[in-house]
Amino acid sequence: MIVSALMWSIAGVVSRWLDSAQGFEVTFWRSAFNALALVVMLGVLRGPGALFASLRGGGRALWLSGLCWCTMFTAFMMAITLTTVANVLVTMALAPLFTALAARVALGHRLAVRTWGAIVLAGAGIGWMYASELQGGRHLLGTGVALAVPVAAAVNWTLIQSLRGRAEAPDMLPAVLIGALLSAALTLPLAWPLRASGHDIAWLALLGTVQLAIPCLISVTVARHLPAPEVSLLALLEVLFGVAWAWLGAGEKPSTAVLAGGALVLAALAGNEWLALRARRL
């Protein structure tokens, strides 16, 4: 999950290196290359026949998960074009709070005290960062679009968790492909005519493959074995990695409050995982 977070985190800085592609076109190309990479990888992992059989017979859970992925793919890149990388990532970091609530309501999960403590501490850090980045009402539209990402993530992780242990649970990896195809189909009419340069298309191909396809498949596999709130907590590392990349690679220097809040988030993650490891050893 940590590897996934690191790979996800490069989207912000790479989007700042684009020449001409903007808005819906950025989202279209990234989702299209994501879909292409997923067809190849899932075809190798499952076989072409098994992949299409999964798409046909996955049922409502598979398509609901695909819709969640579509929402995350589309809203994230749109938000990145409307506000700063830090604003988007800070807003996305609300996912553990939403996931814990969704898992409690939908699945009746009783969370460990350490997990609740980590959520509270991470929430305090996020609030610190959030208040600083939104002072004066700046970037509200981009932040509002970004808010769709943690909501969809909470629904998705909880859905995947609800299927764990079921004898006839569908293969959820193709849901990532469904999300990519839906996102590309929805944004193509809005992105037309396409103006991206060859330079931009190369970077967006990297995003679609390395920043999306590979880590998303990893995270779906991980979500079968870790509790949904812990998956979301580990995914928060994307916030810290992403802010650092944008600072170092695009000159988007975060404020002191963002750095301090990020330190709280990191402390919450480290403390939660250390306590979990200690509990397993005991």
C-alpha positions as CSV (number, residue, x, y, z in Angstrom):
1,M,0.0,0.0,0.0
2,I,2.9,2.3,0.7
3,V,4.3,1.6,-2.8
4,S,0.9,2.4,-4.3
5,A,0.8,5.7,-2.4
6,L,4.2,6.6,-3.7
7,M,3.2,5.9,-7.3
8,W,-0.1,7.8,-7.0
9,S,1.7,10.8,-5.6
10,I,3.5,11.8,-8.9
11,A,0.3,13.0,-10.6
12,G,0.5,16.5,-9.3
13,V,4.1,17.3,-10.3
14,V,3.8,15.6,-13.7
15,S,0.6,17.7,-14.4
16,R,2.7,20.8,-13.9
17,W,5.1,19.7,-16.6
18,L,2.5,19.6,-19.4
19,D,2.7,22.1,-22.2
20,S,-0.8,22.5,-23.7
21,A,-3.1,19.8,-22.4
22,Q,-5.6,21.2,-19.9
23,G,-8.8,20.3,-18.0
24,F,-10.9,17.5,-19.5
25,E,-8.2,16.6,-22.1
26,V,-5.7,15.8,-19.3
27,T,-8.3,13.5,-17.7
28,F,-9.2,11.9,-21.0
29,W,-5.6,11.0,-22.0
30,R,-4.7,9.7,-18.5
31,S,-7.8,7.5,-18.3
32,A,-7.4,6.3,-21.8
33,F,-3.8,5.2,-21.2
34,N,-4.9,3.7,-17.9
35,A,-7.5,1.6,-19.7
36,L,-5.1,0.4,-22.3
37,A,-2.5,-0.6,-19.7
38,L,-5.2,-2.4,-17.7
39,V,-6.4,-4.4,-20.7
40,V,-2.8,-5.6,-21.2
41,M,-2.0,-6.3,-17.6
42,L,-5.4,-7.9,-16.7
43,G,-5.2,-9.9,-20.0
44,V,-1.9,-11.3,-18.8
45,L,-3.0,-11.9,-15.2
46,R,-6.4,-13.4,-16.0
47,G,-6.3,-14.3,-19.6
48,P,-8.5,-12.4,-22.2
49,G,-11.4,-14.9,-21.9
50,A,-11.5,-14.7,-18.1
51,L,-11.2,-10.9,-18.2
52,F,-14.3,-10.5,-20.4
53,A,-16.2,-13.1,-18.5
54,S,-15.5,-11.2,-15.3
55,L,-16.8,-8.0,-16.9
56,R,-20.0,-9.7,-18.1
57,G,-20.7,-11.6,-14.9
58,G,-19.3,-9.3,-12.2
59,G,-22.7,-8.1,-11.1
60,R,-23.7,-4.8,-9.4
61,A,-20.7,-4.8,-7.0
62,L,-18.2,-4.8,-9.8
63,W,-20.0,-2.0,-11.7
64,L,-20.5,0.1,-8.5
65,S,-16.8,-0.2,-7.8
66,G,-16.1,0.8,-11.4
67,L,-18.3,3.9,-10.9
68,C,-16.3,4.8,-7.8
69,W,-13.0,4.4,-9.7
70,C,-14.4,6.6,-12.5
71,T,-15.3,9.3,-10.0
72,M,-11.9,9.2,-8.4
73,F,-10.0,9.2,-11.8
74,T,-12.1,12.1,-13.2
75,A,-12.4,14.3,-10.1
76,F,-8.8,14.1,-9.1
77,M,-7.3,15.3,-12.4
78,M,-10.0,18.0,-12.8
79,A,-9.3,19.3,-9.3
80,I,-5.5,19.4,-10.0
81,T,-6.2,21.8,-12.9
82,L,-8.3,24.0,-10.7
83,T,-6.3,24.4,-7.6
84,T,-2.9,23.6,-6.0
85,V,-1.6,20.1,-5.5
86,A,-1.6,20.6,-1.8
87,N,-5.3,21.6,-1.7
88,V,-6.3,18.5,-3.7
89,L,-4.2,16.1,-1.6
90,V,-5.3,17.6,1.7
91,T,-8.9,17.2,0.6
92,M,-8.4,13.6,-0.5
93,A,-6.9,12.9,2.9
94,L,-10.4,13.0,4.4
95,A,-10.8,9.4,3.0
96,P,-10.0,7.6,6.3
97,L,-12.6,9.6,8.2
98,F,-15.2,8.8,5.6
99,T,-14.1,5.2,5.3
100,A,-14.3,4.6,9.0
101,L,-17.8,6.0,9.1
102,A,-18.9,4.0,6.1
103,A,-17.4,0.7,7.5
104,R,-19.1,1.4,10.8
105,V,-22.5,2.1,9.3
106,A,-22.5,-0.5,6.4
107,L,-20.5,-3.3,7.9
108,G,-20.8,-2.8,11.6
109,H,-17.0,-2.8,12.1
110,R,-15.7,-2.1,15.6
111,L,-12.5,-0.3,15.0
112,A,-9.5,-0.7,17.3
113,V,-8.7,2.1,19.7
114,R,-5.4,2.6,18.0
115,T,-7.1,3.1,14.6
116,W,-9.6,5.7,16.0
117,G,-6.7,7.5,17.6
118,A,-4.8,7.5,14.4
119,I,-7.8,8.8,12.5
120,V,-8.3,11.6,15.1
121,L,-4.7,12.6,15.0
122,A,-4.5,12.5,11.2
123,G,-7.8,14.5,11.1
124,A,-6.2,17.2,13.3
125,G,-3.2,17.4,10.9
126,I,-5.5,17.6,7.9
127,G,-7.6,20.3,9.6
128,W,-4.5,22.3,10.2
129,M,-3.4,22.0,6.6
130,Y,-7.0,22.5,5.3
131,A,-7.6,25.8,7.2
132,S,-4.3,27.3,5.9
133,E,-4.9,26.3,2.3
134,L,-8.4,27.6,2.1
135,Q,-8.0,30.9,4.0
136,G,-9.7,33.7,2.2
137,G,-12.0,31.4,0.2
138,R,-9.3,30.6,-2.4
139,H,-9.6,27.6,-4.7
140,L,-13.1,26.6,-3.5
141,L,-14.2,25.1,-6.8
142,G,-11.1,22.9,-7.1
143,T,-11.4,21.8,-3.5
144,G,-15.1,21.0,-4.0
145,V,-14.3,18.8,-7.0
146,A,-11.6,17.1,-5.1
147,L,-14.0,16.3,-2.3
148,A,-15.6,13.7,-4.6
149,V,-12.4,11.6,-4.4
150,P,-12.5,10.7,-0.7
151,V,-16.3,10.1,-0.8
152,A,-15.9,7.6,-3.7
153,A,-12.8,6.0,-2.1
154,A,-14.7,5.4,1.1
155,V,-17.6,3.7,-0.7
156,N,-15.1,1.6,-2.8
157,W,-12.9,0.4,0.1
158,T,-16.0,-0.5,2.1
159,L,-17.6,-2.3,-0.8
160,I,-14.4,-4.4,-1.4
161,Q,-14.2,-5.2,2.3
162,S,-17.8,-6.3,2.4
163,L,-17.0,-9.0,-0.2
164,R,-14.1,-10.5,1.7
165,G,-14.6,-14.1,2.6
166,R,-17.6,-14.6,0.3
167,A,-17.5,-17.9,-1.6
168,E,-18.8,-16.4,-4.8
169,A,-17.3,-12.9,-4.6
170,P,-16.6,-11.3,-8.0
171,D,-13.1,-10.5,-9.2
172,M,-12.8,-6.8,-8.4
173,L,-9.7,-6.0,-10.4
174,P,-11.6,-5.5,-13.6
175,A,-13.5,-2.7,-11.8
176,V,-10.5,-0.5,-12.2
177,L,-10.7,-1.0,-16.0
178,I,-14.4,-0.2,-15.9
179,G,-13.6,3.0,-14.1
180,A,-10.9,4.0,-16.6
181,L,-13.2,3.3,-19.6
182,L,-16.1,5.3,-18.1
183,S,-13.8,8.2,-17.3
184,A,-12.3,8.3,-20.8
185,A,-15.8,8.0,-22.4
186,L,-17.2,10.8,-20.2
187,T,-14.4,13.3,-20.8
188,L,-13.7,12.7,-24.5
189,P,-16.6,14.8,-25.7
190,L,-15.7,17.6,-23.3
191,A,-12.0,17.5,-24.3
192,W,-12.6,17.6,-28.0
193,P,-10.8,18.9,-30.1
194,L,-7.7,17.3,-28.6
195,R,-4.7,19.7,-28.5
196,A,-2.1,17.8,-26.5
197,S,1.4,17.8,-27.9
198,G,3.6,14.7,-28.2
199,H,5.4,15.8,-25.1
200,D,2.2,16.0,-23.1
201,I,0.9,12.6,-24.4
202,A,4.1,10.9,-23.3
203,W,3.8,12.3,-19.8
204,L,0.1,11.4,-19.7
205,A,0.9,7.8,-20.8
206,L,3.3,7.6,-17.9
207,L,0.5,8.8,-15.6
208,G,-2.0,6.3,-17.0
209,T,0.3,3.3,-16.6
210,V,2.7,4.0,-13.7
211,Q,0.6,6.4,-11.6
212,L,-2.8,4.7,-12.1
213,A,-2.9,1.2,-13.6
214,I,-0.2,-0.5,-11.5
215,P,-0.9,1.0,-8.1
216,C,-4.7,0.7,-8.4
217,L,-4.3,-3.1,-9.1
218,I,-2.0,-3.3,-6.1
219,S,-4.4,-1.5,-3.8
220,V,-7.4,-3.6,-4.8
221,T,-5.4,-6.7,-3.9
222,V,-4.2,-5.2,-0.6
223,A,-7.8,-4.2,0.3
224,R,-8.7,-7.9,0.5
225,H,-6.3,-8.4,3.4
226,L,-6.2,-5.1,5.4
227,P,-9.2,-3.5,7.1
228,A,-10.7,-0.7,5.0
229,P,-9.8,2.1,7.5
230,E,-6.2,0.9,7.5
231,V,-6.0,0.9,3.7
232,S,-7.2,4.5,3.7
233,L,-4.8,5.5,6.4
234,L,-1.8,4.1,4.5
235,A,-3.1,5.8,1.3
236,L,-2.6,9.1,3.2
237,L,1.1,8.8,2.5
238,E,0.1,10.1,-1.0
239,V,-0.5,13.5,0.6
240,L,3.0,13.8,2.0
241,F,4.7,12.3,-1.1
242,G,2.6,14.4,-3.5
243,V,3.2,17.7,-1.7
244,A,7.0,17.0,-1.6
245,W,7.1,16.2,-5.3
246,A,5.2,19.4,-6.2
247,W,7.5,21.4,-4.1
248,L,10.7,19.9,-5.4
249,G,9.6,19.4,-9.0
250,A,7.2,22.3,-9.7
251,G,8.1,25.0,-7.2
252,E,4.7,24.8,-5.3
253,K,6.1,25.4,-1.9
254,P,3.7,24.4,0.8
255,S,3.0,26.7,3.8
256,T,4.3,26.1,7.3
257,A,0.8,24.9,8.3
258,V,0.9,22.3,5.5
259,L,4.2,21.0,6.6
260,A,3.2,20.8,10.3
261,G,-0.1,19.2,9.5
262,G,1.6,16.7,7.3
263,A,3.9,15.8,10.2
264,L,0.9,15.0,12.3
265,V,-0.5,12.7,9.5
266,L,2.8,10.9,9.3
267,A,2.9,10.4,13.1
268,A,-0.6,9.0,13.1
269,L,0.3,6.5,10.3
270,A,3.6,5.4,11.9
271,G,1.9,5.1,15.4
272,N,-1.0,3.0,14.1
273,E,1.2,0.6,12.1
274,W,3.7,0.2,15.0
275,L,0.9,-0.6,17.5
276,A,-0.6,-3.0,15.0
277,L,2.7,-4.8,14.6
278,R,3.2,-4.9,18.3
279,A,-0.3,-6.4,18.9
280,R,0.4,-9.2,16.3
281,R,3.7,-10.1,18.0
282,L,2.0,-10.3,21.4
